[in-house]
Amino acid sequence: MTKKQSIDDTESLRSSLQGVLEEAATNDVEIEGSLRIQATADHPNWEIQIWQIE
């Protein structure tokens, strides 16, 4: 992804995630499963689960 996009609502978050997932799939990155995100000191840590539904 090269274009910087502001994420200030749910739809912009979905759009950004879609772009990241599509690029990862194009590059044969293993996407499915659980991803732990260690954030910076100013943000919480996250666990994200991604599953293909189609």
Residue pairs with C-beta under 8 A, 6 or more apart in sequence:
1 19
1 20
1 23
5 12
5 15
5 16
6 12
7 13
7 16
21 31
21 50
24 31
25 31
31 50
31 52
32 50
32 51
32 52
33 49
33 50
34 47
34 48
34 49
35 47
35 48
35 49
35 50
36 45
36 46
36 47
37 45
37 46
37 47
37 48
38 45
39 45
39 46
